[in-house]
Amino acid sequence: MAMTVYRSRNALCGPLTPDGITELALPRTRLARRGYQVDEVDALLHRLAYELGERSRQLAEVRAENRRIKNALRIWQSAETARRLSP
């Protein structure tokens, strides 16, 4: 199921980075009351959760591909060793 991400006009543009998140300034509530606008905070949290999930998925794919390549290399090395040792 694809998740739709709400992108606030006040939130970060482009990929999230630690520096970008640290420098982010969310708009305050109207009339300078204490706190942030709930919809802006919710949008940012939703985006953070979505991107963290995407990065976790991508990392899992990279790790699986790494295992596949290592296994293929081991098989190739074993075959090469056997080939060199046979008369």
Long-range contacts (C-beta under 8 A, 24 or more apart in sequence): 3-50, 3-53, 5-46, 5-47, 5-50, 6-43, 6-46, 6-47, 7-43, 7-47, 8-39, 8-40, 8-43, 8-44, 10-40, 11-40, 11-43, 11-44, 11-47, 12-44, 12-47, 15-51, 16-47, 16-48, 16-51, 21-48
